Amino acid sequence: MDHSRPWCRIRKRLGRWPGTGQISPAVVPSSVENLVDPARGCMTLTKCGVNAVGYFTENSLTNTGKYEWTDSTGMPCIWILDMMPPSPNTTVIIPYKKDSILKPANTAYFGEIPQDRIKYIDNTLYFKADGKLRSKLGVLPHSSRNVAGSYDADKKTLTITIFDFDSTARYLNMEWDTKKPPFSGDVVNAYNDGPLEDGRQLGPFYELESVSPAAFLAPGQVLTHRHSVFHFTGDENVPL
């Protein structure tokens, strides 16, 4: 990491896929860049009563092995998770396309989400993120857009994520369920933490997540997934 620059690069070499004995060499380099220039962006927003921070990540996956990743061999994908503190009045907001008769989201990752915690209004999904009930949803490719966000009304904090999305690609099933079709996965996910059955809890926290397409890569090929996050906080009544 170069502390004199507004970015850093991280590189990880993988040898085996978790949960299998299969050797599948891969390299995963990632770069993180500050998107808000302290000398310009933050100063301008501060004059309006709004503080902001933003960052951009570029994540690449390279098949460094000797065989192609296909339906028969299996393959990984890139999964980006943004973890944030919840509050009683935090709401995840995910716009979606309503151009299909199919349900826009999978809402049964950890049991069906109660109706008082999720709403669909004007092609936008609203999901309660208070850290009190373990629940997760995923928006399917036929309904996905490349943006999601959340608003914490207690801390007056707006979060917006923007990410790569390929409507023609296949996405891996991310559920803990090996019986579902492997390419029935989501493009964007939201997770609300909550107590486990034994009363223990991981957080509390909530997450906004984006996923790359399945990595159908021949040896030497690269899959890249870009994901940006912006946080804004300030007086709700001050116009920008």
C-alpha positions as CSV (number, residue, x, y, z in Angstrom):
1,M,0.0,0.0,0.0
2,D,1.3,3.5,-1.0
3,H,0.1,5.9,1.7
4,S,1.0,8.9,-0.6
5,R,-1.7,7.8,-3.1
6,P,-5.6,7.7,-2.7
7,W,-5.6,4.0,-3.7
8,C,-4.2,0.6,-2.7
9,R,-3.9,-2.8,-4.4
10,I,-4.3,-6.2,-2.8
11,R,-3.4,-9.5,-4.4
12,K,-4.4,-13.0,-3.3
13,R,-3.5,-16.4,-4.8
14,L,-6.0,-19.2,-4.4
15,G,-5.1,-22.9,-4.6
16,R,-8.3,-24.8,-3.8
17,W,-12.0,-24.0,-3.8
18,P,-13.4,-24.0,-0.3
19,G,-15.4,-27.2,0.6
20,T,-13.8,-29.3,-2.2
21,G,-10.6,-31.2,-2.8
22,Q,-10.4,-29.7,-6.3
23,I,-7.3,-27.8,-7.2
24,S,-8.1,-24.7,-9.3
25,P,-5.3,-22.2,-9.2
26,A,-6.5,-18.6,-9.4
27,V,-5.2,-15.1,-8.7
28,V,-7.5,-12.4,-7.3
29,P,-6.0,-8.8,-7.4
30,S,-8.2,-6.0,-6.1
31,S,-7.7,-2.2,-6.1
32,V,-9.4,0.3,-3.8
33,E,-9.6,4.0,-4.7
34,N,-10.9,7.0,-2.9
35,L,-13.5,8.7,-5.1
36,V,-14.0,11.9,-3.1
37,D,-11.1,14.4,-3.4
38,P,-10.6,15.9,0.1
39,A,-9.5,19.2,-1.6
40,R,-12.6,19.5,-3.8
41,G,-15.5,17.0,-3.3
42,C,-15.7,17.0,0.5
43,M,-15.1,20.7,0.8
44,T,-17.9,21.5,-1.7
45,L,-20.4,19.2,0.0
46,T,-19.5,20.5,3.5
47,K,-20.5,24.0,2.4
48,C,-24.0,22.5,1.7
49,G,-24.1,20.9,5.1
50,V,-23.3,17.4,3.8
51,N,-20.2,15.3,4.4
52,A,-19.3,12.5,2.0
53,V,-16.9,9.7,1.5
54,G,-16.7,7.3,-1.5
55,Y,-14.5,4.5,-2.7
56,F,-14.2,2.4,-5.8
57,T,-13.0,-1.2,-6.0
58,E,-11.9,-3.1,-9.0
59,N,-11.7,-6.9,-8.4
60,S,-10.3,-9.3,-10.9
61,L,-10.2,-13.1,-11.0
62,T,-7.7,-14.9,-13.3
63,N,-7.7,-18.6,-14.1
64,T,-4.1,-19.6,-13.7
65,G,-4.7,-23.3,-14.0
66,K,-4.4,-25.7,-16.9
67,Y,-8.1,-26.4,-17.6
68,E,-11.2,-24.3,-18.5
69,W,-13.9,-23.6,-15.9
70,T,-17.1,-24.9,-17.3
71,D,-20.5,-26.3,-16.2
72,S,-18.9,-29.7,-15.6
73,T,-15.9,-28.4,-13.6
74,G,-17.6,-25.7,-11.7
75,M,-16.3,-22.1,-11.2
76,P,-16.2,-19.3,-8.6
77,C,-17.5,-15.7,-8.8
78,I,-16.6,-12.4,-7.2
79,W,-18.8,-11.4,-4.2
80,I,-18.5,-8.0,-2.7
81,L,-20.0,-7.3,0.8
82,D,-20.4,-3.8,2.3
83,M,-21.0,-4.2,6.1
84,M,-22.5,-1.3,8.1
85,P,-24.0,-0.6,11.5
86,P,-27.8,-0.9,11.7
87,S,-30.3,1.3,13.6
88,P,-34.0,1.0,14.4
89,N,-34.7,3.2,11.4
90,T,-32.4,2.0,8.7
91,T,-34.0,0.9,5.5
92,V,-32.4,-0.8,2.5
93,I,-33.6,0.6,-0.8
94,I,-33.2,-1.4,-4.1
95,P,-34.8,-0.3,-7.3
96,Y,-35.7,-3.1,-9.7
97,K,-37.1,-3.6,-13.2
98,K,-40.7,-4.7,-13.5
99,D,-40.6,-6.3,-16.9
100,S,-41.3,-9.8,-15.9
101,I,-44.2,-11.6,-14.3
102,L,-41.7,-13.4,-12.1
103,K,-41.1,-12.3,-8.5
104,P,-38.3,-9.7,-8.5
105,A,-36.4,-11.1,-5.4
106,N,-35.6,-14.2,-3.5
107,T,-36.7,-13.4,0.0
108,A,-36.3,-16.9,1.7
109,Y,-32.6,-17.2,2.3
110,F,-33.1,-17.8,6.1
111,G,-36.9,-18.3,6.0
112,E,-39.4,-16.0,4.4
113,I,-39.0,-12.4,5.4
114,P,-42.1,-11.1,7.4
115,Q,-44.3,-8.8,5.4
116,D,-43.8,-6.0,7.9
117,R,-40.1,-5.9,7.1
118,I,-40.3,-5.8,3.3
119,K,-42.3,-3.6,0.9
120,Y,-42.5,-3.2,-2.9
121,I,-43.5,0.3,-4.0
122,D,-43.2,1.8,-7.5
123,N,-40.6,-0.7,-8.6
124,T,-38.5,-0.2,-5.5
125,L,-37.9,-2.7,-2.7
126,Y,-37.7,-1.5,0.9
127,F,-36.2,-3.8,3.5
128,K,-35.8,-3.1,7.2
129,A,-32.2,-3.3,8.4
130,D,-32.3,-3.0,12.2
131,G,-30.0,-5.9,13.1
132,K,-32.7,-7.6,15.0
133,L,-33.9,-10.4,12.7
134,R,-31.6,-12.6,10.6
135,S,-32.9,-12.3,7.0
136,K,-31.6,-11.9,3.5
137,L,-32.9,-11.2,0.0
138,G,-31.5,-11.2,-3.5
139,V,-32.7,-9.5,-6.6
140,L,-32.7,-11.8,-9.6
141,P,-31.0,-11.0,-13.0
142,H,-34.3,-10.4,-14.8
143,S,-35.2,-7.6,-12.4
144,S,-31.8,-6.2,-11.4
145,R,-30.4,-2.7,-11.8
146,N,-26.8,-1.8,-11.1
147,V,-27.6,0.3,-8.0
148,A,-28.7,-0.2,-4.4
149,G,-28.7,1.8,-1.3
150,S,-29.8,2.4,2.3
151,Y,-30.9,5.3,4.5
152,D,-30.3,5.5,8.3
153,A,-32.9,8.1,9.5
154,D,-31.4,8.2,13.0
155,K,-27.9,9.1,11.8
156,K,-29.1,10.9,8.7
157,T,-26.8,8.8,6.5
158,L,-27.5,7.9,2.9
159,T,-25.5,5.0,1.3
160,I,-25.4,4.3,-2.4
161,T,-23.7,1.4,-4.1
162,I,-23.1,1.1,-7.9
163,F,-21.7,-2.0,-9.5
164,D,-21.2,-3.9,-12.7
165,F,-24.1,-6.0,-14.0
166,D,-24.5,-8.1,-17.1
167,S,-28.1,-8.9,-17.9
168,T,-27.0,-11.6,-20.4
169,A,-24.8,-13.5,-18.0
170,R,-25.5,-16.4,-15.6
171,Y,-25.2,-15.9,-11.9
172,L,-24.3,-18.6,-9.3
173,N,-26.8,-19.8,-6.6
174,M,-25.5,-18.3,-3.4
175,E,-27.8,-20.1,-1.0
176,W,-26.7,-22.8,1.3
177,D,-28.8,-25.2,-0.8
178,T,-27.1,-27.7,-3.2
179,K,-30.5,-28.9,-4.5
180,K,-31.4,-25.6,-6.4
181,P,-30.1,-25.1,-9.9
182,P,-26.5,-23.8,-9.7
183,F,-27.2,-20.8,-12.0
184,S,-30.3,-19.5,-10.2
185,G,-28.4,-16.8,-8.4
186,D,-28.9,-13.1,-7.7
187,V,-27.1,-10.0,-8.8
188,V,-27.5,-7.8,-5.7
189,N,-28.2,-8.9,-2.1
190,A,-29.1,-7.3,1.2
191,Y,-28.6,-9.0,4.6
192,N,-29.9,-8.0,8.0
193,D,-28.2,-9.6,10.9
194,G,-30.0,-11.0,13.9
195,P,-29.8,-13.5,16.8
196,L,-29.1,-17.1,15.9
197,E,-31.2,-20.0,17.3
198,D,-28.9,-20.2,20.4
199,G,-29.1,-16.5,21.1
200,R,-25.6,-15.6,19.8
201,Q,-25.3,-12.9,17.2
202,L,-22.5,-12.1,14.7
203,G,-23.1,-8.4,14.7
204,P,-25.4,-6.6,14.7
205,F,-24.8,-5.2,11.2
206,Y,-26.4,-5.1,7.8
207,E,-24.9,-5.6,4.3
208,L,-25.3,-4.4,0.8
209,E,-23.8,-6.9,-1.6
210,S,-23.1,-7.3,-5.3
211,V,-22.0,-10.4,-7.3
212,S,-20.2,-10.9,-10.5
213,P,-21.4,-13.4,-13.2
214,A,-20.1,-17.0,-12.9
215,A,-16.5,-17.1,-14.0
216,F,-16.5,-19.2,-17.2
217,L,-12.8,-18.7,-17.8
218,A,-10.3,-20.5,-19.9
219,P,-6.7,-20.7,-18.7
220,G,-5.3,-17.1,-18.6
221,Q,-8.7,-15.4,-18.9
222,V,-9.7,-12.7,-16.5
223,L,-13.1,-11.7,-15.0
224,T,-13.4,-8.2,-13.5
225,H,-16.1,-6.8,-11.2
226,R,-16.3,-3.1,-10.2
227,H,-18.1,-1.9,-7.2
228,S,-18.4,1.7,-5.8
229,V,-19.7,2.9,-2.4
230,F,-20.8,6.4,-1.4
231,H,-21.8,7.6,2.1
232,F,-23.5,11.0,2.6
233,T,-24.5,12.5,5.9
234,G,-26.0,15.8,6.9
235,D,-29.1,17.9,7.4
236,E,-32.0,16.5,5.5
237,N,-33.5,20.0,5.0
238,V,-30.5,21.6,3.3
239,P,-30.9,21.5,-0.5
240,L,-27.8,20.5,-2.5
